[in-house]
Amino acid sequence: MSTKPRKAYFAPDNLNDPALTRLIFRLGMPAVAGLSINAVHHTINMVFVGMIGSHEIAAITVVLPILMMIGAIGEGLGVGVATAIGRALGAGDPQRANVTASTLAALTIPLGLALTAGILMFRRELLVLFGASDAILPLAEHYLTIVAVSVTLTMLQILADFIAISEGNTRFSMWTLIGCFALNIALDPILIFWFGFGLAGAAVATILSQIAALAAYLLYFTKRVGTLHLAMRFATLRMDILKPVLLIGLPTTLTSMLSSISFAVLFTFAGFYRGDSGIAGVGIAMRVLILGMLPIVGLSLGGQAVLSFAWGAKNPTRLLTASATLLKLTSGFAVLYGFGAVLLRYPVAAIFTNDGEIAEIAALTIVVTHVPFVFFGARQILIVLLQAQGRARLAGIISVAQNGYFLLPLLLVLPHWFAFAGVIASLFLAPMLTAFMSLALLVVTMRQLRGHSSSVTITSFNSTVSERAS
């Protein structure tokens, strides 16, 4: 294949393509594939670690909330950048999109280095806070020390993914993640078993695969494969550039931060009532849940580029149609995955462990977390629709609901009354309450869009009649 056809294959899609459903599939399915591969990547990592022992599974489980906090900051910046870029491109202002992308890429590097220093300085305190027992603390501390070095790499990779997706290039993101996944899976058994690095080998394999992914994105931006041009000369600290990104990004970051805190409390109570088996069993179920969440997030990310572009172009009819299409696709998948996980809970748990107690806890937790999962698609589309419209406050309220003002209070109350059963009940009630609130707000938001769409249609019709009469 010559350079020109390859560059054409990786060129961004036209976000104003009139074939809207086809465009959503073209953008959404590579994002689904990419993030699903990313989820499988982390899941297979856990399978390899499970071959070492149950203490190792528990160790990476207590590190998970810390990694989620790092990912939360990267995701917040990425979502904020993506929506700002989408609206700028929709409004016909590519230079503003270039400045936004370049500014956030430049700011991510010192931010990542500062976070690495903080984690290394307080790693033991963080792990104890997140429920590490004396038995797993040395393993978790060693693993976290290695992973902390890759914080900047993680954040840059997340940001690069969002920038590419925001300009309609989900294919490049997908193939980059596939390459990253393949390299990590190849390195895991080599570093963990052949070289005898154990748990540290899993961390090193992840870092090496991240470096390879960033090398691919460096080529993408320097060779100008996409429409955006990232350069240090475009970086600026102007508030008119930073404010829209932060208004959307901060609620997203806060949401994931609260998820990390909720996970810390969750694992603490799981360990208190059921020991390391409780931590490992709940951790397995949460991995399975994340595996189902990421395809929906991927599809909504691909669709968000269309939504943000439509809003920037002041086209509510297109925004409404795209939102309805995304809602059908994500809700359909959520129902199939949720009930499939419930029906196959024991075989799924057995993939991760041969310990009977851990498998039983994992199977029970899979049931209570995956029944309410059927509503996750509606919640996710509501959030990206509000973000595309720049309604950051309302999007933030929905984002923080489940793991913020629902799950945390439930975890602080129910386990004291019902012990481990209270932990399980909290994992069921929090997403169900969030689902009821999200569905109600989604109905209101879609009605508002229909009203705007009707107004635009009437105005357009009147303008056409006036032009013909004159």
Number of C-alpha atoms within 10 A of each C-alpha: 5 6 8 8 10 11 15 11 14 17 20 22 18 12 25 14 12 10 9 16 15 11 21 24 18 19 29 29 21 23 32 23 22 28 25 24 23 20 22 20 22 20 18 18 20 23 16 21 26 20 16 15 13 21 21 20 29 33 29 25 27 30 22 19 25 23 17 20 20 23 19 25 24 27 23 25 26 31 28 31 29 32 32 31 31 31 28 22 26 23 16 14 14 18 15 18 27 21 23 29 28 22 23 22 22 17 14 19 15 11 14 23 16 13 16 19 14 12 19 17 12 10 20 19 12 19 24 17 14 24 27 29 20 9 12 20 19 15 20 27 23 16 22 25 18 17 22 25 20 21 25 21 20 22 24 26 23 21 26 22 26 29 29 25 30 33 25 29 29 32 24 25 25 23 19 22 26 20 18 25 24 14 19 25 21 12 20 24 20 17 19 22 17 12 10 12 16 22 26 20 23 28 26 22 22 23 22 15 21 24 16 16 25 20 13 17 21 14 11 17 17 12 11 14 21 21 17 23 18 21 16 11 9 16 19 16 11 11 10 9 20 17 13 17 25 20 18 28 27 21 22 29 28 19 25 25 23 25 22 23 21 22 26 25 21 26 28 23 23 27 21 16 17 18 15 25 24 25 30 32 31 29 27 30 27 19 18 22 20 16 21 23 23 21 27 27 22 24 28 31 27 28 32 32 31 33 33 31 31 26 23 24 19 15 16 24 20 21 25 21 17 21 22 13 16 25 19 13 16 25 21 15 17 24 18 13 20 23 17 13 23 19 14 13 22 16 12 19 25 16 14 25 22 13 14 12 14 24 27 18 23 29 24 18 25 30 21 19 26 28 20 22 25 22 23 26 26 22 24 24 28 25 23 25 25 21 27 28 19 22 15 23 15 15 22 22 17 22 24 22 21 23 24 22 14 20 28 22 14 18 21 16 14 17 20 13 10 12 16 19 14 19 26 24 19 25 24 20 18 23 26 21 15 23 23 12 14 24 15 10 16 18 11 12 16 18 13 14 18 17 14 16 18 14 14 16 14 12 12 12 12 12 12 11 11 10 9 8 7 5
